[in-house]
Amino acid sequence: MNYNKADFLASYGISSQLPASDRPEISFSGRSNVGKSSLINKLCNRKNLARVSSTPGKTATINFYGVDNCYFVDLPGYGYAKVSNADRQRWDELINSYFDAARHHTLLVQLIDCRHDISADDAQMLRYLHYHRIPYVVALTKGDKLKKSQMESTRQAFEKICLAYGCQAVVLTSAESGSGIPELQAILDAAVTGALADGEQTDGV
C-alpha cells in the first residue's frame, strides 16, 4: 500500500450519511486522548492529514480517509468524562450502525496508551470486538515514553490480556519516534492484500 497517497475525504455525524463501501476499510478505535490522529498521520507520513481536536471527546464523527486502494476510518473517541449522555448515545449509534452495516470491515486497529493499565472503557471495547468477531490488532501508543528496558515487557503484558479477547497482534508504537510503524504498516498491508484477493464484502455483525 502506498501510504503517501492519502487524502481526507469527509466526516459523517449520523449513520445515514455514511458512504457506500467499495474497498477494504481499516478502522481506528480508542479513547479520546489516545493519539489516533497522530498515529494515522505517522502511518501516512503526513503532519496534518488527521487533525487533533482541541476539545477531546466533543468531535463525535466518523472520518474517512482515502489511502491508496483502501479507506482509513477514524472512529470517534470514547471515554471522555465531560461528554453528555446525548453525545454518548450518538457515539453508540454511530459505532453500532457502522459495524452493523455490510461493509468491507477488513481490520480494526484498537489504540491503547501503553503507559496505563487497560481502562474500563478499553476493556468494554475489547469485549465488543470479541463478541462481534471483528478482526483487530492493538497498537500501543506513546511507546517513546517508556524506558527501553520496559518496552518488550510492557508489550508482552498487554498481549497476554488482549489475546484473551481475540486480538490478532499487539504492536508497540510511537507517533513521535516512528517505532513500530513499519511493523503496523506490514500488518495493514497483509490485511488489505488478503481482502482484495478475496474480493468479497463482509457482512454486518
C-alpha positions, 0 to 999 in steps of 0.5 A: 500500500502506498501510504503517501497517497492519502487524502481526507475525504469527509466526516459523517455525524449520523449513520445515514450519511455514511458512504457506500463501501467499495474497498477494504476499510481499516478502522481506528478505535480508542479513547479520546486522548489516545493519539489516533490522529497522530498515529494515522498521520505517522502511518501516512507520513503526513503532519496534518492529514488527521487533525487533533481536536482541541476539545477531546471527546466533543468531535463525535464523527466518523472520518474517512480517509482515502489511502491508496486502494483502501479507506482509513476510518477514524472512529470517534473517541470514547471515554471522555468524562465531560461528554453528555449522555446525548453525545454518548448515545450518538457515539453508540449509534454511530459505532453500532450502525457502522459495524452493523452495516455490510461493509468491507470491515477488513481490520480494526486497529484498537489504540491503547496508551501503553503507559496505563493499565487497560481502562474500563472503557478499553476493556468494554471495547475489547469485549465488543470486538470479541463478541462481534468477531471483528478482526483487530490488532492493538497498537500501543501508543506513546511507546517513546515514553517508556524506558527501553528496558520496559518496552518488550515487557510492557508489550508482552503484558498487554498481549497476554490480556488482549489475546484473551479477547481475540486480538490478532497482534499487539504492536508497540508504537510511537507517533513521535519516534516512528517505532513500530510503524513499519511493523503496523504498516506490514500488518495493514498491508497483509490485511488489505492484500488478503481482502482484495484477493478475496474480493468479497464484502463482509457482512454486518455483525 
